[in-house]
Amino acid sequence: MIGNTQGLAIDANSLAGLKARAATDPRAALRESARQFETLFMNEVVKSMRESTLSNGLLDNSGTQLGTQLLDGQLAGQLAGLPGGLTNAIMQQLERQMAVSPGPIPKDPAQDSANVSPLPLALHPRPTAIPQVGAAAFVDQHTAAAEAAAAQTGIPAAFMVAQAAHETGWGRKEIRYPDGSPSHNLFGIKAGAGWNGPVAEVATTEYVNGRAVHTTARFRAYASYAESFADYAKLMKTSPRYQRVLAGASSASGFAQGLQKAGYATDPAYAEKLTRIINTTLRLQKT
């Protein structure tokens, strides 16, 4: 292809640039790839339309053919990415296949009523693998506290809400006292020797040499969820081990991988799981 399609990833330099972009911003790289797929398709459509309506003339030569190809390529590039085109559909398919996002959030049959306000996940009687409408309530509930923590750390509020969702199963598996009352600990922060506040002792799962081990641990407890976010922000801001996390918080994958490398959790798949939930949280905020 030539013309406006010269920047396509079939060119070695363009392909290298696209790969580099994918490492830092996978969604943007997928969108560009989807746009390029549509550009290739539209180029063939334009070429086919031209060949079906115009016949070769006596004045056709290599120069006029080159000009026609340039014009077709430019037109295809202008048509690709327009609203209602194929780019969004291709991007969504690529996201699902490459697990950049978990796909559409399923509609909850329980919401087929006049009242469509999101319900807390605790009211849903069955487990939720991919968040349903109740996940929106979790995001709404904690966004203000997350934004306050974001002002202290520079970590995007959506990233912290997503981490709280991951740690608590969207609020379903929150750490609780023996009597069932909430500890308000959204981030699974343990109560070490330097913690003088209240404690909730619960059974948990740790990974030792890649194997899940069931144990009992002491976790910090707070008077409110806002306190949980504030304590998390303090931990991220003051602990030397998390300084690289703050530096890499410009992207979802960078933030999640930074936490795993810093030893925030023992789950070997922690970064991968958290990245998926961050993408889901970002989508929920747009709806």
Buried (B, 14 or more C-beta within 10 A) or exposed (E): BEBBBEBBBEBEEBEEBBEEBBEEBBBEBBBBBBBBBBBBBBBEBBBEEBEEEEEEEEEEEEEEEEEBBBBBBBBBBEBBBEEEBBBBEBBBEBBEEEEBBBEEBEEBEBBEEEEEEBBBBEEBEEEBEEBBBBBBBBBBBBBEBBBBBBEBBBBBBBBBBBBBBBBBBBBBEBBBBEEEEBBBBBBBBEBEEEBEEBBBBBEBEEBEEEEEEEEEBBBBBBEEBBBBBBBBBEBBBEEEEBBBBBEBBEBBBBBBBBBBEBEBBBBEEBBBBBBBBBBBBBBBBEE
